[in-house]
Amino acid sequence: MRWNTQSVRESPNDDALAAPAQMPLLPLAGALRTVRTPEFHGITFHEVAAKSALNKVPPASSMPFRWTVNPYRGCSHACVYCFARNTHTYLDMDAGLDFDQQLVVKVNVGEVLSAEVSRPSWKREHVALGTNTDPYQRAEGRYALMPGIIKALAGSGTPFSILTKGTLLARDVPLLKAAGAEVPIGTSISLAVLDPELQGALEPGTPSPAARLRLISRLREAGLTCGVMAMPILPWLTDSEEHLDALMGSLASAGATGVTAGALHLRPGTR
């Protein structure tokens, strides 16, 4: 990380380490404090007050949605192939360990989103979550931002979808069932590697393949649709017919309602 003068101290009001009030915060818009906690060893949280929650997708994009919400920037899932790594350089952080360990948390994202989708001008277009960094990465266990996001979208009549590798999604199944009664929603699990050893090397911060398969079944048992993003398929590692047959068979057995597969594509910052 490039801010080498940053320091921390014990905070009497938190079981965390927080940036001293007299110390300059990192040059992030809306910076509130920097936090480290024992249960998240090696990870630093940079809490910010966001001015906006909805991100408009550029018109030239081929994505099938126009709006996204990302409560976190950076991702402790630490997937070595993640296409979003280069976005951390926009914050003057690097696309390697900083992306994995220096996480920006939009602590007020639920309140800001609620205000945005309550505007008369909001057309209730589909909103996608999990398109850049994972909304159910481990940090969500600490900050619990997704329930507020789900409630804001469903309460305003806004359809939405979630893509995640995180089994923390199971916590919000009751909320998602309630939301599904109000608006169209979609859930998708990202799973392309079945071998636990290979998964540990490529996606060291993610739940195991077996845990994600169980999550698919849990969502289906709750009456929710659950597609799978089997991406990326990795040359020489996961592209054999044997592996792909085993993957598709496991996803079908878990109850997945559909699978979208795609090959590895290395963008700048990831390559």
N, C-alpha and C positions, 0 to 999 in steps of 0.2 A: 504494500500500500504506500502511496506517495506522501501521506501526511505524517512524516516521521516525528513531529513534535507533539502529537496527540498523547495525552496521558489520562489516567483514570484514578479514582480513589474510592475507598469504601463509602457507601451511602448509608446513613443511619435509618433511612426510610424505606429501604429496599434490600432484599437479599442479594442484590446485584451490585455491580461496580458501575458507577455513573460518572459522566464527565463533570469535573468541578465547575461550579457556576462561573468562577472567574476565568476559566480557560475558554479560548475561542472554540466554537463548534466547527465541525467540518463544513466546508463551503457548499452546503446543500440547501436548496430552497426550502424554507420552512423548518430548518433544523431545530429540534427541541433538546435532545440529549443523546448521549452515546452510552449504551448499556452492555455489560457483560454479565452472565450468570453462570454459576457452577455447573448447572445441568446442561448448558450448551457450550461445553469446553471448546475453545478455539474459534468461537463465533462471536462477532461483534454486531450488535444491533444499533443502527442509526435511526432513531425515531424522528419522524418529520410530520408536520401538519400540512397535509395536501390542500392545495387550492381547488383542485378538480379531481374527479374520480374517473369520469368517462373519457376514454381515448378514442378519437375518430380514426378509423382505418383509412389510409390514403385511397383516393378513388381508383388509382392505377393497380391497386392490389387485387390479386385473384382470390382472396379470402371470401368465403360465402357469408360474411357478416360485416357490418359497418362500424360496430362499437365493441370496445373491450374494457375490462377493468382489471388492474393488476395491483393488489394490495401490497405486494412486496417487489423489490428489485434486488437481484441476486438470488441465489437458490442453493441451499445446503444439500440438496440432492446430489450436487457435484457431478452430474453426468458429463463425462469427458467430451461427448459429441454435441452438447447442447448448442443449438443455433443462436441462442440469445446471448451468449457470452459477450459478444462485442458491444452490446448495449451498455455494459458497465463502464466502458471507456468514455462514454458520454458524461459520466460523473467524475472523470479524472481518476478512475480506479482501473486496475488491470483486468483482463479477461480470464485470468487463471485463478489463483487462490483468492483474490479479492472477490471475484464473482461467487465463489463457494462460501466465503467466510465473512465478508463485509456486507451485511444485509440492510437494505433501507426498508423501513416499516412505516407505512402511511397510517398512523394510529387513528386518525379521524375519518378514514375512508368511508365507513358506513354512513356517518352523518352527512358528509359532503355528497355522497351518491344519492341519499334520500332527498336532499334539497334539489339536486339536478333533475332527478326523474319526476319530481313534483311540479316542475315548471309547465305552464300551459303549452309551451313550444315543444316539449318532448313528445315525440311521435311513437313512443313505445316500440322501437325497433329492437331486434334481437341483440343481446349483449353476450359476448363470449368471455369466459374466465379460464385462465390457464393457458393462454396463447403465447405468453412470453416467459414468465416464471411460474412455478407451481403454487397455487393458492393454498394447498394443503401440505406444504413442506413443514418440517418440524416446528418452525417458528409459529405456525398457526396454533399449536398446542399452548403456547404462551399468550399470544395476543388475541386469539378468538375473533378475528375480523370477519370471517365468512358468514356467521349467522346474521350479522347486521346487513351485510351485502345481500344475502338471500331475501331477507325480510323487506329491504328497500325495493328490490326488483319486483318481487311477487306482489307487494302491497300497492305498487304503482301500475300493475297490469303489464309489466315488461317481461317478455319471454327471454330465457337465458339458457346457456349451456356451460358445463364445467368439464374441463379436461385435467386429469391429475394422475400422478403415481402414488399419491399419499393416502394411506389407509385411515388417516384422521377424518376423511370424508364420512366414514361410518357414524361418527358422532352426530352428523347433521342429517341423517336419514329421515328422522321424523319431520324436520323442517322442510326437507325436499318433498316429502310426500304431501305435506300441507300446501307447499307452493305449487305442486303439480296439479292440485285441484283448482288453482286460480289462473295459472298461465302455462303455456307449453314450455317444458323444460327438457333438457337432455343431459345425461351424464356419460362420460367416456373415461375409460382407464387406459393409461399408456403402459403397454407391456409388449416387449419384442424379444426379450431374452429369458429363456427358461432355466439355463444352467446357473445355479446360485454362485458358483465360483467366478464365472464370467461376469455375472451381474455385479458382484462385489468389486470387480476390477473396473468396470465401465460406469457403474452407477452407485458409488460407495455409500451415498447417503440415503438411498431409497429403501422402502420396504421390500422384503423378499418377493420373488415371483409367486411363491405359494400364498403369501399374504394378500397379494393383489388378486389372485384367482378367487380367494375366499371373499374378497370385497365385491367382486363381480356377482358372485352368487348371492351375497347379502342384499345387494341392490335389486337384483331380480326377484328375490323372495319378498321384498318390500313393494313389489309392483312397479318398479321404475325401469325404464329402458336403460340399457348399458351397452354402448358400443365400445370398441377397442381400437386404439391407434397403435398398430404394430410397426412402430417407426423408432429408429431407423433399422432397416435390415442391413447388416454389416458384412461387407465382402470378406470371405474366407473364415468368418466367425459364426454368422447365423444365417447364411444364405443357402445352406445345403437343403436338398429336398427332405432329408430326414428331420432336420431341425424345424423346417417350416411345417411339415406334416404334424410333428409333435405339438408345435405351438398352436396351430389351428384346431387340433383335436382337443387340447386342454382348454382353449377358449370356448369351444362349443360345449364341452362338458360342464363348464362353469356357468353357462347360460347366456353368454354374450349375444346381443341381438344383431351384431354386425361387426365387421373388421375392415379397417382401412390400413393397407400396408404401403410402405414407401422405402426407397433405398437411401443410404447414407448420402448426405450432401453437406460438405464442410464449408462453412462461410468464414470470412475473415474473423479472427479472434478465436476461432475454434480449431482451425487447421493446425 
